[in-house]
Amino acid sequence: MSTVAHLFGIALIFFGALLVNRIAGYKARRSFFLIELPGYKLPSLKRAFLSMCARGWAYIVKAATIILLCNTAVQLMQTFRWDLTVAASADQSILASVAAPLCTAAGPDRRGALLAARRRSGHRVHREGECCGHSSGLLCRAAKPD
């Protein structure tokens, strides 16, 4: 049935085109549609290689600039505190204070949430098995903060 329907559709298109051609009379009209195309040549291997190298080098320079700037910013943020003194530990750096809210909100790794909870409530984070009986198994009240 499907093949017959396709053939019938093709026949209808053909006869419809003939009918439109007879009614509209496009035979007498001439089309003056011209396109001028430039002369195309096959590129040489040398020119293709040089062009590829130039584009590759431009990409490397642009990518290296972005990577260098981002790496420098992260290193400076990791080294200094907000008052522009050298941070004694990584927890006191600008990067730690900027990244802490992101770690708390980010995915399945609960380490960021535990560190944020430690800062808020004065709890100390222990390794598993060292807990003094807190319900989460990882947070304990500490006599002295870290």
N, C-alpha and C positions, 0 to 999 in steps of 0.2 A: 504494500500500500504506500509506503514512504517513497519508494522509487518512482511510482506512478505520479505521486503528488509533485515530486521534484521536476520530473519531465514536463508535466502539465504547466508548472510555474514558468519553466524556461520557455515553453511554447507561447504562453501568454505574454511574456516580456518581449519576445521576438515580434509577435503580431502587433503588440501595442506600439513598438518602435516604428514598424512599417506604417501604421495608421497615423501616428504623429508626423512622420515624414511626409506623407501624402497631404495631410491637412495643412501643415505649416509651410510646406514647400521649401525646405532648406537646401534643396539641390542647386537652386539658382544662385544662392549666395556663396561668396568665396570668403574664406577665412584668411586674414592677413596677420595672424598671430606669429610673430617671429621672436626667437630668443637668441641672443648673441652670447655664446659661451667663450671664455678665454681658452687659449691653447694649453692643454694640460700635458705635462711631461712626467715621466716616471722619475721619482727622486733618486739621487745617487745614494749609495750606502754611506759614503763619507758625510754627505750633508745631513742625512737622517741621524747618523751617530752623533755628529756635532750638535744638532738641535736637541737630541735626547740628553746629552751631557749638560747642555746649558740649562735646560728645564729642571733636570735633576739637581744641579748645583743651586739653582734659585730656591727650590723646595727645601734643600738641606739648610741653607742660610736662614730662611724664614722660620723653619721649625726649630733650629738651634737657638735662634734669638728668643723665641717664646719659652723654650725649655730652660735656657740660662736665666732668664728673668724670673720665672716661677721658682726655680731651684734657689736662686739668691734670696728671694722673698721668704721662702720657707726656712732657709738657714738662719736668716736674721731674726725671724719670729721665734725660732727654736732657741736661739742663743740669748736673747735679751728679754727683760721684764718690761712692764708698761712704763716704768720710770727710766728706761734706757740704761739700766745697769745689767751686768752679766748675771744671768740666772744661775743659782746654785744647783738646781736640778731641773729636769725636764718638766716636772709638775708645776713649776713656778713661771714658766715662760709665757710669752704672748700667745704662742701657738697652742699651748695647753688650755689657756682660758678661752680662746676663740673656738677650739675644737670640742671642748667639753659638752656644750649643748648639742652639738651635732652627733657626738658619740652616744649621748643618752637617747636621742631620737632614732638613731640608726639601728637597723636590722637585728638579727638574732644573737649577736655577740653581746652578752650582758656585762662584760667588763666595764664598758663606759658607764652603764647605769649604776654599777656598783661603786665606781669611783665618784660619781656625782652624789650618790647617796651618802658616801663617806664624808664628802665635803659638807653636805647640808646638815647631817645629824651627829657628826662627831664619832661615827662608827669607824672601826678599823677593818680593813679587808684582810682575811686570812686565807691561807691555802686550804684546800679541802681536807677535812679531817682534824684541823686545829681549832675548830669552833668550840665555844664553851656551852653550846646548847641552844643557840638562837634558832628560831623557826626556819630561817632560810638556809641555814647550814653554811653560809659564807660571811655573814655580817655579825660582828660581836661588839659589845660595848667595851671600849678600851679604857683602862685607868688613865693612861696618858695618850694623847694624840700622837700620830706618827711624826 
